[in-house]
């Protein structure tokens, strides 16, 4: 009972089931006065890195809707492609992105963003709204992984973790938002309030997933082991990461099982293969750019392998110097210096 039902039995005896009917999506209405007041949107954009994974983050002023993408690079082509995606989301609800606040890096998209007007800060300046949102995103990710036993997170799990954090932040009206009853999810994404049944499976859960095939009278297993990532839509569907390949797969969740040592070892192995850093104290490495950590998270991580793929030795647990110990050492040095000065003075006096 500790380890749940027999996995071999699930793999061998699972049968195909009739899929649940897809429910119609009822559009979420926006009050006319709210729309007229906030239809012109100011958006803030910036990049960050999560465990070396590039993330493009956007948040709209006043409405507070958050959006993320995972571009393959920071080239102008990739940035333009993702910006057009977020612009379509807003335009589909009748909102227009009038102004964009972003760092100087986005200057190369100034004419591609038209008719939206790009405003960049002075050299060395920043966009406070999006930087504050990235810190909030960091807190959401940290809260989601503290109960998980994994030391290495594969890239697909990182993407699912960040999407889940943004999903939950958009799901509730902000303290200083434009409405007390409508969330950014309702206003921009045109989705109803979150149903508990759509998020009841937590991020990082271990599941056996049925991959239905046309020919079923074969000795192949009926299910595969997966890690549950983030929910999709409103029909109790989830993104999944296969424990065999480390890639995202689609399927029907048959059973949620306890996480065993074998599952932990497999997830860690996939993370090491992808050269992901080891997580210490449940903290991911958030960086503004490579080598510039957010709030000093570099102290809690060490990389697993060098450029040749050779694993590094585990760093010692005490990574941050102990200020009390340093103070005691300094006091000992001062005391020793004082004793030496006293001996020298005593010798001079005796000579006189």
Secondary structure, 3 states (H helix, E strand, C coil): CCCCCCHHHHHHHCCCCCCCCCCCCCCCCCCHHHHHHHCEEEEEEEEEEECCEEEEEEEECCCCCEEEECCCCCCHHHHHHHHHHHHHHHHCCCCEEEEEEECHHHHHHCCCCCCCEEEECCCCCCCHHHHHHHHHHHHHHHHHHCCCCCCCCCHHHHHHHHHHHHHHHHCCCCCCCCCCCCCHHHHCCCCCCCCHHHHCCCCCCEEEEECCCCCCCCCCCCEEEEEEEEEECCCCEEEEEECCCCCEECCEEEEEECCCHHHHHHHHHHHHHCCCCEEECCECCEEEECCEECCCHHHHEECCECCCCCECCCCCCCCCCCHHHHHHHHHHHHHHHHHHHHHHHHHHHHHC
